[in-house]
Amino acid sequence: MQKLAWQQHGFRSANFSGTDGIKRFGVPGTVDQVTSVTELPSNDAMQAIIAILQKQQG
């Protein structure tokens, strides 16, 4: 999920090694360094997100 989020949307996390420049996404307003984060959604919400992503890929 982290790889998909990085490749398609530029989302970054501390433990994913996709470190090429954010500029490659061409998304206005993106920054090179993430200075603040928020907690993940609840497990129920994450499971719903995963199910939707799996449907889109399959």
C-alpha positions as CSV (number, residue, x, y, z in Angstrom):
1,M,0.0,0.0,0.0
2,Q,2.9,2.4,0.8
3,K,4.5,1.7,-2.6
4,L,1.2,2.4,-4.4
5,A,0.6,5.6,-2.4
6,W,4.2,6.7,-3.2
7,Q,4.0,5.9,-6.9
8,Q,0.5,7.3,-7.6
9,H,0.2,10.1,-5.0
10,G,3.6,11.0,-3.6
11,F,2.7,10.0,-0.1
12,R,5.8,9.2,2.0
13,S,6.3,7.3,5.2
14,A,9.4,6.8,7.4
15,N,9.8,3.2,6.4
16,F,9.4,3.2,2.6
17,S,12.5,3.6,0.6
18,G,11.0,5.5,-2.3
19,T,13.3,8.4,-2.1
20,D,13.5,9.9,-5.5
21,G,12.5,13.6,-5.7
22,I,9.0,14.5,-5.0
23,K,9.2,17.0,-7.9
24,R,8.8,14.1,-10.4
25,F,5.1,13.9,-9.6
26,G,4.5,17.5,-10.8
27,V,2.0,18.2,-8.0
28,P,1.9,21.8,-7.0
29,G,2.4,22.5,-3.3
30,T,4.4,19.4,-2.4
31,V,7.5,19.8,-0.2
32,D,10.8,17.9,0.0
33,Q,10.6,17.3,3.7
34,V,7.6,16.2,5.8
35,T,7.6,18.2,9.0
36,S,4.4,16.9,10.6
37,V,2.3,13.8,10.5
38,T,-1.1,12.5,11.7
39,E,-2.2,9.1,13.1
40,L,-3.5,6.5,10.7
41,P,-7.2,6.0,10.4
42,S,-8.8,3.2,12.5
43,N,-8.4,-0.4,11.5
44,D,-11.9,-0.5,10.1
45,A,-11.2,2.5,7.9
46,M,-7.9,1.0,6.7
47,Q,-9.5,-2.3,5.9
48,A,-12.1,-0.4,3.8
49,I,-9.4,1.5,2.0
50,I,-7.4,-1.7,1.3
51,A,-10.6,-3.4,-0.1
52,I,-11.2,-0.5,-2.4
53,L,-7.6,-0.5,-3.7
54,Q,-7.7,-4.2,-4.2
55,K,-10.8,-3.9,-6.4
56,Q,-9.2,-1.2,-8.4
57,Q,-6.1,-3.3,-9.1
58,G,-7.9,-6.6,-9.8
